[in-house]
């Protein structure tokens, strides 16, 4: 489906890098593209995670700070609902970030001209609102980990705009095919019954936790990496296109550089002031899940059935009385003949 640019913003940052922001929809083409007027701090791109140490999903959002020249100038943007406008950010003529406009809007009338803040999201957070099923029917059988990830991402319609996904999980079981040929995610199969009545955010989190991996967007592409590998200067992995075809890829620079005070490392992102860095020793952990089925009780002969009582020795299968006890135990049927379950305790 074709998209058409409706609004556009162009500027240079303090380092001389050229940025172009385009707000695009499906209703065009338009006779004229509206040029936006940005504030002194036009764009704020933020990454979010659920915990301070490890989070399998790192979502991102883009705040767009603009001057509004008349009341409700951008009403068409925040009245259109969620995920209707595509937001494309380019840096030096290359895709830097992709997302969709949210209906959250903040307007500041305390200054002249008024300032309005629009917010866009990469869509990962919306997976909490989408169930992992096929139009209401639960998935069954076994599928590869890659099939599950791809199926989930395609449930948010706009994610198909990203064209492809890159995966850099270089942890292979010894019997898997050499990593030079196939992605590990294509060789791991999962029982889909485990995710019945679960949302897509939960399912994607559980799949990525298995490999201690994280998914986030960079340069308009979703990357799946193990954060413990980010120290490397070169990454080898696989790239999947929209038709799930995979090909070998290699990245010779770090996926996500963060510029921090006191460290001579340039980057597109800034660390939060007064933040902390934490190094945790790796731990080995094995989790084994086995479905034992459903039982009324884990206690054997919990209901004291009559056919499991010896009327001659007065013994009950799976049970024994303490030698120090002066309590006499008989089956309830020795007192009430019609009763099939239960015991009578007498001194």
N, C-alpha and C positions, 0 to 999 in steps of 0.2 A: 504494500500500500504506500502511495506517494505521500511525502510530507513537504510542506511549503513554509518558508521563513516568513514570519509576520513581524517580529521585533528583532532588533539587532543592536549590539553594544560593542564598540571597539575602543581599546585603550592600550597604553604602554605602562608597564610597572616601573618601579625605581631602578631596576636592573636593565631596563631597555628591552625586555621581552614583550612581544606583541600578543595581545589576547583579543579574541573575538567570541562574543556570546550570541547565540542565535536561539530564539524561541520559535518553535516550529509546530504547525498543526496540519490536519488533513483537509482543511476547508479551502485551501488556496486553489490555484495561485493568486497572489495579490498584485494589484497594479503598482503598489508602493510599499516598500519596507519601512517601518517606523523606526527611526534611530532613537535609542534610549539615552537619557542623560543620567550619568552615574554620580554618586557622592564621592567624597575623597577616599572612601574605603569600599570600592565597588563590589568585590566578591570575597566571600569567606567560605572556603572549602574545608569541611570538618569530617573526621572519621570517628566513629563511635563503636564501642564494644561493651558487652554486658558486664565484664569483670575486669579487674586490674591486672590479672596475670595472663590467662589464656581465654580467648573467645573464638569459637569456630567461625562465627560470622562477624565481620567488621563492616558495618554499614557506613555510608557516606551521604552527606547532604551539602547543598550549596545555597548560601544566602546571597541574594542579589539586592544590593542597596541602591535605590534610584531616587531621583527627584521627580515629583509628580507636578505637572504644570496646571492641572485643573482637578477638581474633586472627582473621585471615582474614575480616573483616567484609565486604570488598568482593570476595571471591573470585569471585562470579558475574560481576563486571565484567571482571577480567583473565583469567578462564578461558574466556571466550566466544569468544576468537579475535579476529582483526583485523576492523575495520570493521563490527561487529555492532551497536554502540550509537552512536546519533547524539548529538552534543553540540551544544547550542544555547546561545549566550551572548547575552543581551540587555542593552543599556545604555539606561536611561531608557525602557524599554518598546519599543525598536526593536532589530531584529536587528543585532548587532555582529560576530559570528563564528559560523561553522558548521563542523563537522568530525565525524570519527568517532574513537571511542576505540580506542587501540592496546592491545596486551597487555603493553607495557612498564610495569612497576610498581616503585617504590622504597619500601621500608618502613624507617623509622628507629626502632629499638627503644631507642635511647640516651636517650630522653626519655619522660616519662609525662604524658599519654597518648601512645601511639606515633603517629608521623606517617607518612602514606602519600601518595605522589605518583603521580597518574594522568596519562597523556599522551594528548592527542588530536592528530590531524593533519587538514589540509584535503584530503589525498588525492593531491596532485600528485606527491609523491615515489613513490607506488606505481606511477606510469606506467612506471617503469624495469622493473617486473616483468611488464608486459603487452605482448605483441607486437602490432604494427600489422597485423592481418589480420582476415579474416572467418571466424572459427571454423576457423582453420588454413589457409585459402585466401588467398593474396596478393591485394590489391586491384590492379586494372588499369585502364587508361584515364586520363582526366583528370577532376579534380573541383576545385571552388573551394577556396580556402584556408579559407574559413569552414566548408565541409563537412568538411574534414579536422580542423579544430580541434574542431568539435562532435562528430564521430565519436569522437575520442580521449577527450574529457571524459566522454562517456556510457559509456565502457568501465569506468570506476570507478562502480559502481552508485549509490553514495550521492551522486555529484555531481548526479544528476538532482533532488535535493532543493533545489538552489540556485535552481531555477525559470528564471533567465535569466542572461545574460552581457552585459557592456557592453564595447564596443570604441571606442577613441578614437585611431585611426590616421588622421590627416588628411593623408596623403601620396598624391596621385593622379597617375597617368600622364595626359598631356595628352589622350589619346583616350578616357579613361574617362568614364562618365556622371557628371554633376555630383554632388558630394558631398552636395548637398541632398536627393538621392533614394535613393541606394543606397550601402551600405557598400563600401569598397574591397576588403574581403576576399571579397565576393561577386562581384567582377569579375576576380580573379586566379585562373587555373587552373594546376594543378600536375600533372605526370606522376606517377601513383602508383607506376609501376614503379621509381622512384628509391628507394622506401622498402621494397623487398622484404626480408624477414627482419630488419627493424629494430624496436626497441621504441618504444612510444608517446612516451616521454620524449624520445628522440632526434628523432623526427619533429616533435613540437611545437616543440622547440628550433630545428630547422632552418627551420621555417615562420616563426617569430617573428624569427629573426635576419635574415631577408630585409628586414624593415621596421624593424630595430633596436628591436623592441618587447619588452615584458615583460608577463607575466601574473602576477597575484597576487590574493588575496581581500581584500575589505574590505566590511564590513556584510553579510556572507553572500553576496556577489556576486563572481564572478570579473571582474576588470577587465583589459583589454588596453590598454596605453598605451605611448607612446614617452616614456622618462624625460626626454628633452631638452625635452619640453613641460610638465613639472611646474611650471615657474615661472609658468604662466598662472593667472589667477584664475577663468577660465571655460573649460570644455571642451565641445566639441560632438562627438557621436558617435552610435552606434547601439546599441540594446538588442535582443537576440535572446531570445525566449521559448523554452519547451521544445519548441515545434513549429517552431523556426527562423524564425518570423516576425520581421521587423525593423521597428523604429520609431525615429524620430529622438529623441535625448535631449540634454539640456544640463545640466551641473553648474556651479553658480556659485561653488563653493568648491573649494579644492584637494583632490585625491583622497586624499593621504596627508601630513598634517602631522606633523612630528617636532619635539618640543620640545627645544631645545638651549640649553645655558648661554650667556648673553651675547646671545641673540637673542630679541627680544620677539615670539614667535610661539607661541601656545598649540597643543597637540596632544595626541592620545590616546597617542602613543608617545614614549618617551624615547630619545635618542641614547646610545650606549655612552660611558661616561666616558673621557676622554682619547682619544677617537676622532679621526680626521682627515677632512678634506674635500679632494677633489681635483677640479680643473677641467681637462679635456682639450680641446684644440682639435679641432674637428670635421675629419674627413678624408673625402675622397671616394674610394670604392673601387668598382670594377666587377668582378664575378666572372662569367665565362662558362664554362659547362660544356657540352661537346659529346661525345656518345658516338661514338667512332670504331669501336666494335666490338672484337673480339678478333683479334689477329694473333700468329702464332708468333714473329715478330721484326719490329722496326721497320727492320732492315737489309735493303735490297733485294737479292734473289738471295743470301741469306745461306748457302744450302746448295749453291751452285755447281752448278746442274743442267746436265746434258750438252747439252740442247737450247738452252741459252743461251751456248754456247761456240762460237767460230768456229775450226774446225780449220785453216783456211788462214792466218789472221792471228794465231792463238793469243791472241785477245782474249776476255775474259769480260765479258758485259754487266754494267753497273753498277760495274765494277771497273777500275782501272788501276794499273800498277806504277810506282814511282818511277824517273825517268830515271837517277838515281845508283845504282840497285840493280843488282847483278850476278847477282841471282837470276832464274832462268828459271822462268816459271809455265806449267804445262800442266794440262789437265784430267786427272783421275785415270784417265779411260777411255782415254787414250792409252797408259797403262801396263797397266792391268787392264781389259780390254774390257767385262767384265760390270758394272763399277761405273758408276752413273748420276749420283752426286753426289760432289763433292769435288775438290780440286786437289792437284797434286804440285809441290813446290818443289825446284828443283835449281840447284846452282851450276855 
